[in-house]
């Protein structure tokens, strides 16, 4: 008789949860540091880059979104969810990344003029050409960072990406101060991934990895290319909205709209990236061991809903004052749009985390259908906006609601698969929404007592303190606190001795429906 050496699922539960939390802490810490850097950089660039020039930069960035996903080829997602990472896999990913980046760099040079005509902005032609340098290092930097994340080097990735971002912003800021607007913005985008790649590749070379069998690029692209397509479909919706604003309102309207999107999209992107990087490796290991994600999915969405509702409830309340303080005069329309985008941001984040769940669970066709649904809803509502009232706030609302529809479809699908049910998510979503709404209402009312931007921010934040103070005695009623206690991440004197976490991280035997 042989004895199985497979680890007991119950023993893996605490380690998986703690690994995910440690990774989330470092990723979120890096996200906060990056957000602070970006805010300082935004405060500077808003005073040296005027709305028209920033609109041209935003249009050029959006025009190259699809080539960016082609260059990356979905390799980062492929490495994050792969069941066993080997040196041969990393080498193949590097080769594919460098080859794709070189092709996209050449494509940006050849397509600059046609893209300028498509967007109706001849001034973006040289910006698109300069952006081509970005593709030479950005795909490979994502490969190196994803491999290190997969090896649980979240701390190194967080520190490296923060320093690289700082160096890129400093270099771009010097060029902008010398009058190179908006080309200094492009230079910052080019320098950051180059620095990240240099540091991450050196660290990755020193990491112990099994050699593994050779992986053919074609075989890797068959899987990672699908992830790239998913990413392209996801961002095309945002590009459609910005294209409509640019063609319908001109460079000035595009600049105002893009600044509002950046103010909310920056914390949204960093938060989504942190949650994905923290949870996808653990979910991939659970899935590889044949365990069900049925307990993990509700917990991941509970954490995501709490982070989203609290963060964006605060931002919606003090966002206009923060935007006014950061951007200075001339950006009033952007400040007015920030609360609208912030209130819809939780729907966008939950839908994006749902994409990560479907990627890990290998439900790629379902993922594509949901993304196409969101894209179709966004395109349809954008067309109605072009034909209807010229109000950017209405466009921001309908773009967020499209993601809400997509997430509802995701939850319905997960219920049929046995991963989670709407009842599992109803209380977390309702409670966290109530907390976020209370923070927003208190902060908005408090900000009204201030005179200047700084005064409104201080009054708004102080008005939120009673809401946060009330959450402490009621913490056992908060789903986020319950998840932390159940997973053994926090102690609770009322928790029975010997109580263990839910089945999700321990590993529930997959049902026939889930296994199918």
C-alpha positions as CSV (number, residue, x, y, z in Angstrom):
1,X,0.0,0.0,0.0
2,X,1.3,3.4,-0.9
3,X,0.7,6.5,1.2
4,X,-0.4,9.7,-0.7
5,X,1.9,12.6,-0.3
6,X,-0.7,15.1,-1.4
7,X,-1.1,17.8,1.2
8,X,-4.3,17.7,3.2
9,X,-6.6,20.3,1.9
10,X,-7.4,21.4,5.5
11,X,-3.7,22.1,6.1
12,X,-3.5,24.2,3.0
13,X,-6.4,26.5,3.9
14,X,-4.6,28.8,6.3
15,X,-1.5,29.1,4.2
16,X,-3.4,29.9,1.0
17,X,-5.5,32.5,2.8
18,X,-2.4,34.1,4.4
19,X,-0.4,34.0,1.2
20,X,-3.2,35.8,-0.6
21,X,-3.5,38.4,2.2
22,X,0.2,39.0,2.3
23,X,0.3,39.4,-1.4
24,X,-2.7,41.6,-1.3
25,X,-1.1,43.8,1.4
26,X,2.1,44.3,-0.7
27,X,0.2,44.8,-3.9
28,X,-2.2,47.2,-2.2
29,X,0.7,49.0,-0.5
30,X,2.3,49.4,-3.9
31,X,-1.0,50.6,-5.3
32,X,-1.3,53.2,-2.6
33,X,2.3,54.4,-3.2
34,X,1.7,54.5,-6.9
35,X,-1.5,56.4,-6.4
36,X,0.3,59.0,-4.3
37,X,3.0,59.3,-6.9
38,X,0.4,59.6,-9.7
39,X,-1.5,62.3,-7.7
40,X,1.6,64.4,-7.3
41,X,2.5,63.9,-10.9
42,X,-1.0,64.8,-12.0
43,X,-0.9,68.0,-9.9
44,X,2.2,69.0,-11.7
45,X,1.2,68.0,-15.3
46,X,-2.2,69.6,-15.0
47,X,-0.5,73.0,-14.6
48,X,1.9,72.5,-17.5
49,X,-0.3,70.5,-19.9
50,X,-3.5,72.2,-21.0
51,X,-6.7,70.4,-21.7
52,X,-6.3,70.4,-25.5
53,X,-2.8,68.9,-25.2
54,X,-3.9,66.4,-22.7
55,X,-6.8,65.4,-24.8
56,X,-4.4,64.7,-27.7
57,X,-2.3,62.5,-25.4
58,X,-5.3,60.6,-24.1
59,X,-6.5,60.1,-27.7
60,X,-3.1,58.7,-28.7
61,X,-3.0,56.4,-25.7
62,X,-6.5,55.1,-26.5
63,X,-5.7,54.7,-30.2
64,X,-2.8,52.3,-29.2
65,X,-4.8,50.3,-26.7
66,X,-5.4,47.3,-29.0
67,X,-1.7,47.2,-30.2
68,X,-0.8,47.2,-26.5
69,X,-2.8,44.0,-25.9
70,X,-1.4,42.4,-29.1
71,X,2.1,43.1,-27.9
72,X,1.4,41.7,-24.4
73,X,-0.5,38.7,-25.9
74,X,-2.1,38.0,-22.5
75,X,1.2,36.5,-21.3
76,X,1.0,38.0,-17.8
77,X,-2.4,36.4,-17.2
78,X,-1.1,33.2,-18.6
79,X,1.8,33.1,-16.1
80,X,-0.4,34.1,-13.2
81,X,-2.9,31.2,-13.7
82,X,-0.5,28.5,-15.0
83,X,-0.5,25.5,-12.7
84,X,3.3,24.9,-12.8
85,X,5.8,27.6,-13.7
86,X,9.1,26.5,-15.3
87,X,12.2,28.2,-16.6
88,X,11.3,27.0,-20.2
89,X,7.9,28.6,-19.9
90,X,9.4,32.0,-18.8
91,X,11.9,31.9,-21.7
92,X,9.2,31.3,-24.2
93,X,7.1,34.1,-22.7
94,X,10.1,36.5,-23.0
95,X,10.6,35.6,-26.7
96,X,6.9,36.1,-27.5
97,X,6.8,39.4,-25.6
98,X,9.9,40.9,-27.3
99,X,8.7,39.7,-30.8
100,X,5.2,41.1,-30.3
101,X,6.5,44.4,-28.9
102,X,8.8,44.9,-31.9
103,X,6.0,44.3,-34.3
104,X,3.7,46.7,-32.5
105,X,6.4,49.3,-32.4
106,X,6.7,49.1,-36.2
107,X,3.0,49.1,-36.5
108,X,2.6,52.3,-34.5
109,X,5.1,54.0,-36.9
110,X,3.2,52.9,-40.0
111,X,-0.4,53.5,-38.6
112,X,0.2,56.9,-37.0
113,X,-1.3,58.9,-39.9
114,X,-4.4,56.7,-40.4
115,X,-5.1,56.7,-36.6
116,X,-4.9,60.5,-36.6
117,X,-7.5,60.7,-39.3
118,X,-9.7,58.2,-37.6
119,X,-9.7,60.2,-34.4
120,X,-10.0,63.5,-36.2
121,X,-6.9,64.9,-34.5
122,X,-3.9,65.4,-36.7
123,X,-1.8,66.5,-33.7
124,X,-1.7,62.9,-32.4
125,X,0.5,61.7,-35.3
126,X,3.9,62.4,-33.7
127,X,2.6,61.2,-30.3
128,X,1.6,57.9,-31.6
129,X,5.0,57.4,-33.3
130,X,6.8,58.2,-30.0
131,X,4.5,55.8,-28.1
132,X,5.9,53.0,-30.3
133,X,9.0,52.8,-28.0
134,X,6.7,51.8,-25.2
135,X,6.0,48.5,-26.8
136,X,9.7,47.5,-26.9
137,X,9.9,46.8,-23.1
138,X,6.3,46.9,-21.7
139,X,5.2,43.4,-22.7
140,X,8.5,41.8,-21.3
141,X,8.2,43.8,-18.1
142,X,4.7,42.4,-17.5
143,X,6.1,38.8,-18.1
144,X,8.9,39.3,-15.5
145,X,6.5,40.8,-12.9
146,X,3.9,38.2,-13.4
147,X,6.4,35.4,-13.0
148,X,7.7,36.9,-9.8
149,X,4.2,37.3,-8.5
150,X,3.5,33.7,-9.3
151,X,6.6,32.8,-7.2
152,X,5.2,34.9,-4.3
153,X,7.7,37.7,-4.6
154,X,5.0,40.3,-4.2
155,X,7.2,42.5,-2.0
156,X,9.9,42.8,-4.6
157,X,7.4,43.6,-7.4
158,X,5.7,46.2,-5.3
159,X,9.0,48.1,-4.4
160,X,10.4,47.8,-8.0
161,X,7.3,49.0,-9.7
162,X,7.0,52.0,-7.3
163,X,10.7,53.0,-7.9
164,X,10.3,52.6,-11.7
165,X,7.1,54.7,-11.7
166,X,8.9,57.4,-9.7
167,X,11.9,57.4,-12.1
168,X,9.6,57.6,-15.1
169,X,7.5,60.4,-13.7
170,X,10.6,62.4,-12.7
171,X,12.0,62.1,-16.2
172,X,8.8,63.0,-17.8
173,X,8.4,65.9,-15.5
174,X,11.8,67.3,-16.4
175,X,10.8,67.2,-20.1
176,X,7.5,68.9,-19.5
177,X,9.2,71.6,-17.5
178,X,11.5,72.2,-20.5
179,X,8.4,72.7,-22.7
180,X,8.1,69.3,-24.3
181,X,4.3,69.0,-23.8
182,X,2.7,66.5,-24.1
183,X,5.8,64.5,-25.1
184,X,7.0,64.4,-21.6
185,X,3.9,62.4,-20.7
186,X,4.8,59.8,-23.3
187,X,8.4,59.6,-22.1
188,X,7.2,58.7,-18.6
189,X,5.2,55.9,-20.0
190,X,8.2,54.6,-22.0
191,X,10.8,54.8,-19.1
192,X,8.7,53.1,-16.4
193,X,8.5,49.6,-18.0
194,X,12.1,49.7,-19.1
195,X,13.3,50.2,-15.5
196,X,10.8,47.5,-14.2
197,X,12.1,45.0,-16.8
198,X,15.7,45.6,-16.0
199,X,15.2,45.0,-12.2
200,X,12.7,42.2,-12.5
201,X,14.6,40.2,-15.0
202,X,17.7,40.2,-12.9
203,X,15.7,39.0,-9.8
204,X,13.9,36.4,-11.8
205,X,17.1,34.9,-13.1
206,X,18.2,34.3,-9.5
207,X,15.0,32.5,-8.5
208,X,15.1,28.7,-8.4
209,X,12.9,27.3,-11.1
210,X,12.6,23.8,-12.5
211,X,13.8,23.7,-16.1
212,X,10.8,21.9,-17.4
213,X,10.1,20.9,-21.0
214,X,10.3,23.3,-23.9
215,X,7.1,25.2,-24.6
216,X,6.4,26.2,-28.2
217,X,5.4,29.8,-28.8
218,X,2.4,28.7,-30.8
219,X,1.1,26.5,-28.0
220,X,1.5,29.4,-25.5
221,X,-0.2,31.9,-27.8
222,X,-3.1,29.5,-28.3
223,X,-3.9,30.1,-24.6
224,X,-2.4,33.5,-23.8
225,X,-3.8,35.0,-27.1
226,X,-7.3,34.3,-25.8
227,X,-6.6,36.3,-22.7
228,X,-5.3,39.2,-24.9
229,X,-8.5,39.1,-26.9
230,X,-10.5,39.3,-23.7
231,X,-8.4,42.3,-22.6
232,X,-9.0,44.0,-25.9
233,X,-12.7,43.5,-25.8
234,X,-12.7,44.9,-22.3
235,X,-10.9,48.1,-23.1
236,X,-12.5,48.8,-26.5
237,X,-15.6,49.9,-24.6
238,X,-13.6,52.6,-22.9
239,X,-12.0,53.6,-26.2
240,X,-15.4,53.8,-27.9
241,X,-16.6,56.3,-25.2
242,X,-13.5,58.4,-25.5
243,X,-13.6,58.3,-29.3
244,X,-17.2,59.6,-29.2
245,X,-16.3,62.4,-26.8
246,X,-13.3,63.3,-29.0
247,X,-15.2,63.3,-32.3
248,X,-18.3,64.9,-30.8
249,X,-16.8,67.5,-28.4
250,X,-13.2,68.0,-29.6
251,X,-9.9,67.9,-27.9
252,X,-10.9,70.2,-25.0
253,X,-13.9,68.0,-24.0
254,X,-11.7,64.9,-24.4
255,X,-9.1,66.4,-22.0
256,X,-11.7,67.2,-19.4
257,X,-13.3,63.8,-19.7
258,X,-10.0,62.0,-19.6
259,X,-8.8,63.8,-16.5
260,X,-12.0,62.7,-14.7
261,X,-11.5,59.2,-15.9
262,X,-7.9,59.2,-14.7
263,X,-8.9,60.6,-11.2
264,X,-11.3,57.6,-10.7
265,X,-9.6,55.1,-13.0
266,X,-6.3,55.3,-11.3
267,X,-7.4,53.9,-7.9
268,X,-9.8,51.6,-9.7
269,X,-7.1,50.1,-11.9
270,X,-4.6,49.8,-9.0
271,X,-7.2,48.2,-6.7
272,X,-8.3,45.7,-9.4
273,X,-4.7,44.9,-10.2
274,X,-3.9,44.3,-6.6
275,X,-6.9,42.0,-6.0
276,X,-6.2,40.0,-9.2
277,X,-2.5,39.6,-8.4
278,X,-3.2,38.6,-4.8
279,X,-6.1,36.1,-5.5
280,X,-5.4,34.6,-8.9
281,X,-2.3,32.6,-7.9
282,X,-4.1,31.0,-4.9
283,X,-7.2,30.3,-6.9
284,X,-5.0,28.7,-9.6
285,X,-3.4,26.4,-7.1
286,X,-6.8,25.4,-5.7
287,X,-8.1,24.7,-9.1
288,X,-5.0,22.7,-10.1
289,X,-5.4,20.5,-7.0
290,X,-8.9,19.6,-8.1
291,X,-10.5,21.6,-5.3
292,X,-13.6,23.7,-5.8
293,X,-13.6,27.4,-5.8
294,X,-17.1,27.4,-4.3
295,X,-16.0,28.9,-1.0
296,X,-13.3,31.2,-2.3
297,X,-15.4,33.0,-4.9
298,X,-17.9,34.6,-2.4
299,X,-15.0,35.6,-0.1
300,X,-13.0,37.2,-2.9
301,X,-16.1,39.2,-4.0
302,X,-16.8,40.2,-0.4
303,X,-13.4,41.7,-0.1
304,X,-13.7,43.4,-3.4
305,X,-17.1,44.9,-2.6
306,X,-15.8,46.2,0.7
307,X,-12.7,47.8,-0.8
308,X,-14.7,49.3,-3.7
309,X,-17.6,50.7,-1.7
310,X,-15.5,52.3,1.0
311,X,-12.8,53.7,-1.3
312,X,-15.1,55.1,-3.9
313,X,-17.7,56.3,-1.4
314,X,-14.9,58.5,0.1
315,X,-13.7,59.6,-3.4
316,X,-17.2,60.5,-4.5
317,X,-17.6,62.8,-1.5
318,X,-14.3,64.7,-1.6
319,X,-13.4,64.0,-5.2
320,X,-14.5,67.4,-6.6
321,X,-12.4,69.2,-4.1
322,X,-9.4,66.9,-4.5
323,X,-9.6,67.3,-8.3
324,X,-9.8,71.1,-7.9
325,X,-6.8,71.1,-5.6
326,X,-4.7,68.8,-7.8
327,X,-5.5,70.2,-11.2
328,X,-5.8,73.8,-10.4
329,X,-8.0,76.3,-12.4
330,X,-9.5,75.4,-15.8
331,X,-10.6,71.8,-14.9
332,X,-14.0,72.5,-13.5
333,X,-15.9,70.1,-15.8
334,X,-13.5,67.3,-14.9
335,X,-14.1,67.9,-11.2
336,X,-17.9,67.8,-11.7
337,X,-17.6,64.4,-13.4
338,X,-15.5,62.7,-10.6
339,X,-18.5,61.8,-8.3
340,X,-20.4,60.3,-11.2
341,X,-17.6,58.0,-12.1
342,X,-16.8,57.2,-8.5
343,X,-20.3,56.1,-7.6
344,X,-20.3,53.7,-10.6
345,X,-16.8,52.4,-10.0
346,X,-17.7,49.5,-7.6
347,X,-19.8,47.9,-10.4
348,X,-16.8,48.1,-12.7
349,X,-14.4,46.6,-10.1
350,X,-16.8,43.7,-9.3
351,X,-17.2,42.9,-13.0
352,X,-13.4,42.9,-13.5
353,X,-12.8,40.6,-10.5
354,X,-15.5,38.4,-12.0
355,X,-13.4,38.2,-15.1
356,X,-10.5,37.0,-13.0
357,X,-12.7,34.2,-11.5
358,X,-13.8,33.0,-14.9
359,X,-10.2,33.1,-16.2
360,X,-9.0,31.0,-13.3
361,X,-11.9,28.6,-13.6
362,X,-11.2,28.3,-17.4
363,X,-14.6,29.5,-18.4
364,X,-13.2,31.4,-21.3
365,X,-16.3,31.3,-23.5
366,X,-18.5,32.6,-20.7
367,X,-15.9,35.4,-20.1
368,X,-16.0,36.4,-23.7
369,X,-19.8,36.5,-23.8
370,X,-20.0,38.7,-20.8
371,X,-17.4,41.1,-22.2
372,X,-19.2,41.3,-25.5
373,X,-22.4,42.0,-23.6
374,X,-20.7,44.9,-21.7
375,X,-19.2,46.2,-24.9
376,X,-22.5,46.1,-26.7
377,X,-24.3,47.9,-23.9
378,X,-21.6,50.5,-23.8
379,X,-21.6,51.1,-27.5
380,X,-25.4,51.3,-27.7
381,X,-25.6,53.8,-24.9
382,X,-22.8,55.8,-26.4
383,X,-24.6,56.0,-29.7
384,X,-27.7,57.3,-27.9
385,X,-25.6,59.9,-26.1
386,X,-24.2,61.1,-29.5
387,X,-27.7,61.4,-30.8
388,X,-29.2,62.8,-27.7
389,X,-28.3,65.4,-25.0
390,X,-24.7,66.6,-24.9
391,X,-24.1,65.7,-21.2
392,X,-20.9,63.9,-20.3
393,X,-22.3,62.9,-16.9
394,X,-25.0,60.8,-18.6
395,X,-22.3,59.1,-20.6
396,X,-20.4,58.3,-17.4
397,X,-23.5,56.8,-15.7
398,X,-24.4,54.5,-18.6
399,X,-20.8,53.2,-19.0
400,X,-20.9,52.1,-15.3
401,X,-24.3,50.5,-15.6
402,X,-23.1,48.3,-18.5
403,X,-20.6,46.7,-16.1
404,X,-23.3,46.2,-13.6
405,X,-25.3,44.2,-16.2
406,X,-22.3,42.1,-16.9
407,X,-21.7,41.3,-13.3
408,X,-25.3,40.2,-12.8
409,X,-24.9,37.8,-15.7
410,X,-21.7,36.5,-14.1
411,X,-23.4,35.8,-10.8
412,X,-26.3,34.0,-12.5
413,X,-23.8,31.8,-14.3
414,X,-21.9,31.0,-11.1
415,X,-25.1,30.0,-9.4
416,X,-25.7,27.4,-12.1
417,X,-22.1,26.1,-11.7
418,X,-22.4,25.9,-7.9
419,X,-19.6,28.4,-7.3
420,X,-21.8,30.8,-5.4
421,X,-25.4,32.0,-5.3
422,X,-26.9,35.5,-5.2
423,X,-27.8,34.8,-1.6
424,X,-24.1,34.5,-0.8
425,X,-23.5,37.9,-2.2
426,X,-26.7,39.8,-1.2
427,X,-25.7,40.6,2.3
428,X,-22.0,41.6,1.6
429,X,-23.1,43.8,-1.3
430,X,-25.9,45.4,0.6
431,X,-23.9,46.0,3.8
432,X,-20.9,47.4,2.1
433,X,-23.0,49.5,-0.2
434,X,-24.7,51.0,2.8
435,X,-21.4,51.8,4.5
436,X,-20.1,53.4,1.3
437,X,-23.3,55.4,0.8
438,X,-23.1,56.6,4.5
439,X,-19.5,57.7,3.9
440,X,-20.5,59.5,0.8
441,X,-23.5,61.2,2.3
442,X,-21.6,62.3,5.4
443,X,-18.6,63.4,3.4
444,X,-20.6,65.3,0.9
445,X,-22.6,67.1,3.6
446,X,-19.4,67.9,5.5
447,X,-17.6,69.2,2.4
448,X,-20.4,71.7,1.9
449,X,-19.3,73.6,5.1
450,X,-15.8,74.3,3.6
451,X,-14.9,77.4,1.6
452,X,-11.7,76.4,-0.3
453,X,-10.6,73.1,-1.8
454,X,-8.5,72.1,1.3
455,X,-11.2,73.2,3.7
456,X,-13.8,71.1,1.8
457,X,-11.5,68.0,1.9
458,X,-10.9,68.4,5.6
459,X,-14.5,69.0,6.5
460,X,-15.6,66.1,4.3
461,X,-13.1,63.6,5.9
462,X,-14.0,64.7,9.4
463,X,-17.6,64.2,8.7
464,X,-16.9,60.6,7.8
465,X,-15.3,59.8,11.1
466,X,-18.5,59.1,12.9
467,X,-19.5,56.6,10.3
468,X,-16.2,54.8,10.7
469,X,-16.4,54.9,14.4
470,X,-19.9,53.3,14.3
471,X,-18.5,50.5,12.2
472,X,-16.2,49.4,15.0
473,X,-18.8,48.2,17.6
474,X,-20.8,46.8,14.6
475,X,-17.8,45.0,13.1
476,X,-19.1,41.5,13.7
477,X,-22.0,42.4,11.4
478,X,-19.7,43.4,8.6
479,X,-19.2,40.6,6.0
480,X,-15.5,41.6,5.5
481,X,-14.8,41.1,9.2
482,X,-16.6,37.8,9.2
483,X,-14.5,36.6,6.2
484,X,-11.2,37.6,8.0
485,X,-12.2,35.8,11.2
486,X,-13.5,32.7,9.4
487,X,-10.3,32.3,7.4
488,X,-8.2,32.6,10.6
489,X,-6.7,36.0,9.6
490,X,-8.1,37.8,12.7
491,X,-8.8,36.6,16.2
492,X,-12.2,36.9,17.7
493,X,-13.0,36.2,21.4
494,X,-16.5,35.2,20.5
495,X,-15.2,32.6,17.9
496,X,-15.7,29.0,19.2
497,X,-12.4,27.2,20.0
498,X,-11.4,25.0,17.1
499,X,-13.6,26.7,14.6
500,X,-12.2,26.5,11.1
501,X,-12.7,28.4,7.9
502,X,-15.2,27.7,5.2
503,X,-14.8,24.9,2.6
504,X,-13.6,27.2,-0.2
505,X,-9.9,27.5,0.8
506,X,-9.8,24.1,2.5
507,X,-11.0,22.5,-0.7
508,X,-14.5,21.2,-1.2
509,X,-14.8,18.2,-3.5
510,X,-16.0,19.5,-6.9
511,X,-19.6,18.7,-7.7
512,X,-20.4,17.0,-10.9
513,X,-21.8,20.2,-12.3
514,X,-18.7,22.2,-11.3
515,X,-16.3,19.5,-12.6
516,X,-18.1,19.4,-15.9
